[in-house]
């Protein structure tokens, strides 16, 4: 499937950025880190064992083996063609789609719609579109998990270096982070509040619960389900 076009300037910006990248540029690397992240993320599913899984922003698939999603009923979506190619080389049996995540809808019904470290690249309009599309692809017991969302309440602490550079708080670190943000060179992307996500979710017939991240303490996870009065 070809890349889905969009006029959203944020989508265009990040689409251009990731077009030639072969690596998701996550801070943690290696099997031990991926295993720890996957273990944390599996806890968000609770007792559920999702079979039909849609992952938005699957990248090069480095978390796939650790998350243990069923390969036969998994679909991965990303708009980084080189990363998708790497994923395909390791897992040629996997269903992969090159598309922009907030606009993606395929008419299928999933037990889990999952996005790890993705919505920080969304504008609020893109998040609204994503929730609207996702709501049409779930059943009453499905989960939508937005994992590792940068937490705006902790942004100043992050800027000061609490979770970087050995935990040394520094006015220089803070100033550099602010400057990178001003000139649009911050890879972290948008920092969200939980109220923003709750409000946009509710507008689309979803309710949200939030959990702090263990592996990334300046981030949170949002677990969404269909509202009880929703027609899903």
SVG drawing of the C-alpha trace seen along z (x, -y; Angstrom):
<svg xmlns="http://www.w3.org/2000/svg" viewBox="-25 -29 52 46">
<polyline fill="none" stroke="black" stroke-width="0.4" points="0.0,0.0 1.5,-3.4 2.3,-6.1 -0.9,-8.0 -0.6,-11.7 -1.6,-14.4 -1.6,-18.1 -0.9,-18.2 2.5,-20.1 3.5,-18.0 2.9,-14.8 4.9,-16.2 7.7,-17.3 8.2,-13.9 7.4,-12.0 10.4,-13.8 12.6,-13.2 12.0,-9.5 11.9,-8.9 15.7,-8.0 16.2,-6.7 17.2,-3.1 17.0,-3.3 14.2,-4.5 16.9,-6.4 15.5,-5.3 17.7,-6.0 17.8,-2.4 19.3,0.3 20.1,4.0 18.1,7.1 18.2,6.5 16.6,3.0 14.1,4.2 13.1,7.1 12.5,4.7 10.4,2.3 8.4,5.1 7.7,6.6 6.5,3.2 4.2,2.8 2.8,6.3 1.6,5.4 -0.6,2.7 -2.7,5.5 -3.5,7.0 -5.1,10.4 -6.0,9.8 -4.2,11.9 -4.7,9.9 -4.7,11.9 -5.5,9.4 -2.9,6.6 -2.4,3.3 0.9,1.5 1.2,-2.1 4.8,-3.2 6.3,0.3 9.6,-1.0 12.2,1.7 10.4,4.2 13.0,4.3 10.4,4.8 8.3,7.3 10.0,10.5 9.9,9.3 6.2,8.3 5.2,11.8 2.3,10.6 0.9,13.4 2.6,13.0 -0.3,14.4 -2.7,11.8 -0.4,8.8 -0.2,5.8 2.5,3.2 2.2,-0.4 5.0,-2.9 5.9,-5.6 9.7,-4.9 10.3,-2.7 13.8,-1.8 12.8,-0.7 10.0,1.3 12.4,3.0 14.6,4.0 11.5,5.4 10.6,7.3 14.1,8.8 13.9,10.2 10.2,11.2 9.2,11.7 6.0,13.4 4.7,10.2 2.0,8.0 3.5,4.5 2.0,1.4 3.8,-1.9 1.4,-4.6 1.1,-7.7 -0.2,-6.5 -2.7,-9.1 -4.6,-8.7 -4.5,-4.9 -7.7,-2.9 -8.2,0.5 -11.7,1.5 -10.5,4.4 -11.4,5.0 -8.5,5.5 -8.1,6.7 -5.3,4.2 -4.2,1.1 -0.7,0.2 1.7,-2.7 5.0,-2.9 6.8,-6.3 4.7,-7.5 2.1,-10.2 4.8,-12.7 5.1,-13.1 1.3,-13.9 -0.3,-17.3 -3.6,-17.5 -5.5,-17.4 -3.6,-14.2 -4.3,-12.6 -8.0,-13.4 -7.9,-11.8 -6.1,-8.8 -8.7,-8.2 -11.5,-8.7 -10.0,-6.0 -9.0,-3.7 -12.5,-3.8 -13.8,-2.3 -11.4,0.6 -12.1,1.9 -14.7,4.0 -16.1,3.4 -13.3,5.3 -10.4,4.0 -7.6,1.9 -5.8,-1.1 -2.4,-1.6 -0.3,-4.7 3.0,-3.9 5.9,-6.1 4.2,-9.5 6.4,-12.5 4.8,-13.9 4.6,-17.7 4.5,-18.0 8.0,-16.6 9.5,-18.4 11.5,-21.0 13.0,-18.2 13.9,-16.4 15.4,-19.6 17.5,-20.1 19.2,-16.6 17.6,-14.6 17.2,-11.5 20.3,-12.2 24.0,-12.8 24.2,-10.8 21.3,-12.7 23.3,-15.8 21.0,-18.9 22.5,-21.6 21.3,-25.1 23.3,-24.5 21.4,-21.3 18.2,-23.2 19.2,-26.0 20.3,-23.6 17.1,-21.7 15.1,-24.9 17.1,-26.1 16.7,-22.7 12.9,-23.0 12.8,-26.6 14.6,-25.8 12.6,-22.6 15.4,-20.1 14.0,-18.3 13.5,-14.6 11.3,-14.0 8.5,-15.8 5.3,-17.0 5.0,-16.8 1.4,-15.9 -0.8,-16.4 -3.0,-13.5 -6.0,-16.0 -5.4,-16.6 -5.5,-13.0 -8.5,-12.4 -10.4,-15.2 -9.7,-14.2 -10.4,-10.5 -13.8,-11.4 -14.7,-13.3 -14.2,-10.1 -16.1,-7.7 -13.1,-6.5 -12.0,-6.6 -8.4,-6.7 -6.4,-5.5 -2.8,-6.5 0.3,-4.8 3.8,-6.1 6.6,-4.6 9.3,-2.6 11.9,-2.5 11.3,-6.1 10.3,-8.0 9.5,-11.3 6.9,-9.5 3.5,-7.9 1.3,-5.2 -2.3,-5.8 -4.6,-2.8 -7.9,-3.5 -11.2,-1.5 -14.5,-2.2 -16.8,-4.3 -19.7,-2.4 -22.2,-4.5 -20.2,-4.2 -21.8,-2.4 -18.6,-0.4"/>
</svg>
